[in-house]
């Protein structure tokens, strides 16, 4: 079968980690038997962060993304479109992107007569596909940002676009059972859960000699780095050699660095910034414990990437992704959200109890091997394509 993938977030020269899960699922589907081409909705305007930086390189970066490229054997074409600034109008970006996408899909069909379209996110990509009037079955992957952030952040335009996309899709793929329930609440009629995946290293590495916590996530409020920092400062009184490595960047970095200074632990916190995906995975798998007590977490590939390397992880009760992962096996511990003392308690227990940590390490690896590999994701994705075509 021939599949045209349409995505907004996708790796590129400017950000090789952006939407890496969409790319890896496309690769997994290809290896499971689908023929895949990718169209990326590309708004070639600088972000607010680039405007604040005011440097020519940051301002020009969106224009330097190649129109055509191949990543891991998958052909990628960027479809440029213009739209007003995101904060006010993101719920309508599907309408702004639709004319360019229609031209891109027509161009693609000249040499690649695709059987269906697979859109990542109900809005704006799936909304743009529907507005373009493409006469092919539509499969929509929902990752959480659409049915949570877009619906609540743009309650009129965004919610309407998401509801229409879910209602009119031939099949909706959710990354967790909780997100699948949310899709039904918003009007989806045909759904299934398809887990994202990760690669399995050949073996589990030995734990570091000195304890290291690792977090891989953007530095934004909902990831709750501040809670970890509070717990970390308390833990260091009993574990003076403990370190915390944070992979990622974002608007909270300066505030977190100030907080670390105020708590007297700045020398033990390493803000590594954004990294290439393979480097982020390597750092996560060299941790004693992976910690990410974020909220509004629809899935969280970073958890399973660490667990694949035998690293116990910590997430939050009541979050769709962590609850989904723990339903499949052991290796992740859940704490109450926004509770630094709960984070401190669980981390202290793991740092002291070496036998329990070793047991969770083995269990984490087994959970990923049984439920969260890219091979299994590819098989399930192609099965979903076949169901949509049937």
Legacy VTK file of the C-alpha trace (Angstrom):
# vtk DataFile Version 3.0
C-alpha trace
ASCII
DATASET POLYDATA
POINTS 390 float
0.000 0.000 0.000
1.087 3.575 -0.643
0.767 6.084 2.193
1.132 9.865 2.190
2.063 11.035 5.684
1.202 14.650 6.517
2.809 16.188 9.604
3.570 19.562 11.106
6.284 18.456 13.534
9.089 16.615 11.775
12.887 16.455 12.103
14.842 18.919 10.032
18.080 20.829 9.845
16.799 23.415 12.321
15.651 20.866 14.922
16.603 17.186 14.391
14.511 16.097 17.387
11.267 17.824 16.378
8.556 15.227 15.815
11.110 12.412 15.726
8.335 9.988 16.748
6.404 10.753 13.535
9.481 9.974 11.475
10.274 6.788 13.363
6.694 5.582 12.926
6.953 6.275 9.186
10.182 4.247 9.053
8.586 1.464 11.111
5.563 1.356 8.777
7.843 1.167 5.752
9.784 -1.704 7.268
6.477 -3.450 7.984
5.497 -3.298 4.320
4.033 0.145 3.523
5.455 2.470 0.874
5.675 5.877 2.544
6.183 9.489 1.448
6.061 12.416 3.878
4.728 15.948 3.381
5.655 18.397 6.140
3.594 21.545 6.704
6.322 24.158 6.977
5.722 27.744 8.074
8.956 29.459 6.953
8.763 32.274 9.504
10.953 32.668 12.600
9.566 31.629 15.963
9.140 34.051 18.855
12.336 32.619 20.382
14.227 33.390 17.162
12.827 36.920 17.112
13.981 37.440 20.700
17.441 36.165 19.782
17.439 38.650 16.889
20.457 36.965 15.300
20.510 36.542 11.506
21.139 32.790 11.752
18.056 32.217 13.921
15.903 34.436 11.718
17.008 32.716 8.502
16.938 29.115 9.781
13.341 28.330 8.636
14.198 29.454 5.100
17.200 27.144 4.950
15.244 23.928 5.384
15.500 21.972 2.092
12.247 21.453 0.196
13.144 17.882 -0.728
15.246 15.543 1.368
15.528 11.877 2.333
15.879 10.760 5.961
16.558 7.082 6.687
15.355 6.225 3.197
12.029 8.076 3.548
11.452 10.880 0.988
10.399 14.144 2.654
8.872 17.214 0.987
8.234 20.439 2.895
5.059 22.286 1.985
5.450 25.991 2.797
2.467 27.989 3.984
1.931 31.368 5.612
-0.253 32.008 8.634
-0.652 34.731 11.281
1.212 34.376 14.597
0.493 31.179 16.514
-0.790 32.532 19.865
-3.921 34.029 18.384
-4.618 31.886 15.331
-3.172 28.379 15.679
-6.658 26.854 15.644
-7.087 28.113 12.057
-3.710 27.058 10.668
-5.303 24.094 8.885
-7.227 26.537 6.707
-4.081 28.525 5.971
-2.110 25.392 5.060
-4.795 23.687 2.950
-4.161 25.463 -0.413
-0.436 24.675 -0.354
-1.088 21.129 0.826
-3.565 20.537 -1.990
-0.896 21.518 -4.528
1.633 19.312 -2.773
-0.664 16.292 -2.768
-1.512 16.797 -6.443
2.191 16.975 -7.240
2.840 13.824 -5.207
0.124 11.837 -7.000
1.831 12.321 -10.360
4.500 9.814 -9.351
3.062 8.270 -6.179
-0.650 7.472 -6.376
-1.175 7.034 -2.645
-3.979 4.871 -1.247
-4.528 6.798 1.975
-3.350 9.813 3.953
-1.964 9.490 7.476
-2.043 12.827 9.326
-0.158 13.334 12.583
-2.396 15.488 14.819
-6.059 16.263 14.282
-5.174 19.937 13.832
-3.685 21.514 11.920
-2.506 18.605 9.636
-5.718 16.521 9.478
-7.795 19.701 9.299
-5.676 20.843 6.335
-6.108 17.458 4.602
-9.897 17.653 4.922
-9.994 21.251 3.727
-7.870 20.264 0.724
-10.643 17.853 -0.296
-8.390 14.849 -0.889
-10.484 11.870 -2.002
-8.599 9.228 -0.085
-9.244 7.559 3.297
-7.826 9.575 6.191
-6.054 8.039 9.195
-5.317 10.476 12.029
-2.710 9.894 14.724
-3.537 11.755 17.931
-0.585 12.425 20.223
-2.283 14.527 22.891
-1.311 18.066 21.979
-4.343 18.344 19.720
-7.094 16.861 21.899
-5.627 18.507 25.009
-3.748 21.691 24.065
-5.449 22.763 20.821
-8.952 22.109 22.110
-8.394 24.037 25.339
-6.086 26.728 23.962
-8.314 27.642 21.000
-11.764 26.577 22.271
-13.652 27.915 19.276
-11.505 27.463 16.166
-9.181 24.737 17.400
-11.861 22.622 19.048
-14.014 22.796 15.925
-11.111 21.699 13.699
-10.197 18.812 16.011
-13.778 17.583 16.330
-14.304 17.611 12.582
-11.050 15.746 11.921
-11.842 13.039 14.469
-15.402 12.677 13.203
-14.485 12.405 9.522
-11.357 10.262 9.823
-11.711 6.684 8.606
-9.629 5.629 11.637
-8.104 7.470 14.601
-4.900 6.134 16.170
-4.351 7.130 19.815
-1.066 6.718 21.652
-2.749 5.566 24.886
-6.092 4.285 26.134
-6.704 7.560 27.961
-6.206 9.580 24.796
-8.456 7.132 22.932
-11.247 7.868 25.451
-10.651 11.578 24.955
-10.995 11.117 21.176
-14.375 9.401 21.654
-15.514 12.275 23.854
-14.658 14.652 21.005
-16.587 12.706 18.371
-14.296 9.974 17.025
-16.206 6.848 16.020
-13.484 4.439 14.879
-10.342 4.281 17.008
-7.539 1.999 18.114
-4.469 2.368 20.325
-1.085 2.166 18.587
1.871 2.615 20.921
4.958 4.437 19.778
8.225 2.617 20.267
11.950 2.681 20.783
15.021 0.666 19.811
16.339 -1.999 22.160
20.067 -1.878 22.918
21.884 -5.192 22.804
22.326 -5.245 26.571
21.734 -3.214 29.723
24.697 -1.037 30.667
26.138 -1.137 34.173
24.765 1.638 36.412
27.037 4.657 36.948
29.453 4.560 39.895
27.994 7.784 41.310
24.192 8.226 41.191
22.840 10.310 38.322
19.298 11.457 37.654
18.452 12.249 34.022
15.551 14.136 32.477
14.963 14.514 28.733
12.269 17.118 28.040
11.683 20.670 26.917
12.126 23.212 29.692
8.474 24.198 29.971
6.215 24.479 33.021
4.132 21.357 32.484
7.230 19.136 32.614
7.582 20.126 36.306
11.387 20.442 36.395
11.007 22.798 39.338
9.509 19.991 41.433
12.451 17.723 40.618
14.881 20.494 41.500
13.268 20.947 44.926
13.452 17.202 45.583
17.016 17.005 44.247
18.279 19.721 46.600
16.866 17.821 49.585
18.298 14.495 48.400
21.821 15.851 48.174
22.030 16.172 51.953
22.196 12.388 52.177
23.735 11.775 48.738
26.391 14.476 48.197
27.696 12.863 44.984
24.261 12.828 43.353
23.986 14.709 40.023
21.109 15.677 37.749
21.503 15.974 33.967
18.785 17.789 32.031
18.640 17.322 28.251
16.460 19.923 26.560
15.945 23.646 26.315
13.093 26.084 26.595
11.687 29.244 28.169
12.110 28.045 31.771
15.868 27.559 31.626
16.871 30.861 33.239
14.322 30.477 36.037
15.494 26.922 36.748
19.137 27.981 36.823
18.240 30.717 39.332
16.306 28.222 41.446
19.285 25.847 41.463
21.527 28.695 42.652
19.077 29.616 45.418
18.852 25.986 46.566
22.640 25.683 46.647
22.885 22.832 44.141
23.745 24.582 40.865
27.152 22.871 40.763
25.445 19.441 40.637
22.880 20.262 37.932
24.011 20.014 34.319
21.807 21.882 31.828
22.948 20.160 28.643
20.568 21.954 26.276
19.060 20.392 23.188
20.850 17.317 21.837
20.655 15.092 18.802
18.066 12.352 19.468
20.674 9.571 19.592
22.738 11.545 22.129
19.682 12.206 24.297
18.903 8.473 24.343
22.505 7.619 25.205
22.495 10.024 28.155
19.121 8.756 29.404
20.304 5.144 29.320
23.388 6.005 31.394
21.237 7.205 34.320
20.569 5.683 37.696
16.953 6.866 37.487
15.076 8.726 34.735
12.752 11.311 36.275
9.998 13.260 34.505
6.945 14.056 36.690
5.195 16.022 33.945
1.476 16.737 33.662
-0.728 16.620 30.545
1.492 13.750 29.389
-0.309 11.893 26.611
2.437 9.283 26.228
6.117 10.177 26.641
8.548 8.332 24.358
11.409 9.515 26.588
10.208 7.166 29.340
10.381 4.044 27.214
13.680 5.092 25.620
15.240 5.122 29.097
13.454 1.924 30.178
14.764 0.066 27.124
18.235 0.586 28.548
17.186 -0.825 31.910
16.750 2.517 33.654
13.875 2.775 36.165
11.697 5.786 35.489
9.449 8.098 37.492
6.240 9.700 36.214
2.920 10.872 37.611
-0.336 9.226 38.622
-3.319 10.244 36.509
-1.340 10.991 33.344
-2.357 9.070 30.225
1.151 8.048 29.154
2.650 6.921 32.473
-0.574 5.105 33.381
-0.481 3.328 30.004
3.137 2.284 30.422
2.599 0.942 33.944
-0.436 -1.014 32.756
1.891 -2.954 30.434
4.492 -3.951 33.018
6.886 -2.803 35.722
9.824 -0.432 35.577
8.074 2.894 36.119
7.122 4.400 39.475
4.231 6.867 39.751
3.930 9.734 42.224
1.262 12.343 42.847
1.661 15.322 40.488
3.102 18.603 41.755
4.434 16.940 44.924
8.219 17.424 45.314
8.120 15.504 48.607
6.670 12.463 46.811
9.439 12.644 44.211
12.028 12.906 46.987
10.579 9.896 48.820
10.618 7.565 45.780
14.054 8.657 44.608
15.519 8.259 48.080
14.104 4.745 48.271
15.640 3.784 44.913
19.015 5.322 45.723
19.225 3.310 48.940
17.686 -0.009 47.821
20.116 -1.384 45.221
18.299 -4.722 44.936
14.969 -3.075 44.159
16.622 -0.791 41.633
18.206 -3.802 39.905
14.856 -5.590 39.820
13.127 -2.551 38.309
15.937 -2.248 35.777
15.270 -5.761 34.460
11.509 -5.206 34.561
11.754 -1.909 32.653
13.661 -3.577 29.821
11.130 -6.441 29.685
8.162 -4.045 29.571
9.587 -2.235 26.558
10.567 -5.466 24.816
7.031 -6.819 25.211
5.028 -3.695 24.355
6.983 -0.731 22.998
9.326 -1.606 20.132
9.320 0.146 16.777
8.852 -3.236 15.096
5.569 -3.745 16.935
4.551 -0.144 16.226
5.187 -0.716 12.521
3.106 -3.905 12.460
0.228 -2.224 14.259
0.411 0.851 12.031
0.240 -1.201 8.821
-2.609 -3.246 10.293
-4.435 0.028 10.934
-3.831 1.137 7.342
-5.325 -2.124 6.078
-8.343 -1.707 8.341
-8.874 1.856 7.075
-8.703 0.708 3.440
-11.072 -2.191 4.112
LINES 1 391
390 0 1 2 3 4 5 6 7 8 9 10 11 12 13 14 15 16 17 18 19 20 21 22 23 24 25 26 27 28 29 30 31 32 33 34 35 36 37 38 39 40 41 42 43 44 45 46 47 48 49 50 51 52 53 54 55 56 57 58 59 60 61 62 63 64 65 66 67 68 69 70 71 72 73 74 75 76 77 78 79 80 81 82 83 84 85 86 87 88 89 90 91 92 93 94 95 96 97 98 99 100 101 102 103 104 105 106 107 108 109 110 111 112 113 114 115 116 117 118 119 120 121 122 123 124 125 126 127 128 129 130 131 132 133 134 135 136 137 138 139 140 141 142 143 144 145 146 147 148 149 150 151 152 153 154 155 156 157 158 159 160 161 162 163 164 165 166 167 168 169 170 171 172 173 174 175 176 177 178 179 180 181 182 183 184 185 186 187 188 189 190 191 192 193 194 195 196 197 198 199 200 201 202 203 204 205 206 207 208 209 210 211 212 213 214 215 216 217 218 219 220 221 222 223 224 225 226 227 228 229 230 231 232 233 234 235 236 237 238 239 240 241 242 243 244 245 246 247 248 249 250 251 252 253 254 255 256 257 258 259 260 261 262 263 264 265 266 267 268 269 270 271 272 273 274 275 276 277 278 279 280 281 282 283 284 285 286 287 288 289 290 291 292 293 294 295 296 297 298 299 300 301 302 303 304 305 306 307 308 309 310 311 312 313 314 315 316 317 318 319 320 321 322 323 324 325 326 327 328 329 330 331 332 333 334 335 336 337 338 339 340 341 342 343 344 345 346 347 348 349 350 351 352 353 354 355 356 357 358 359 360 361 362 363 364 365 366 367 368 369 370 371 372 373 374 375 376 377 378 379 380 381 382 383 384 385 386 387 388 389
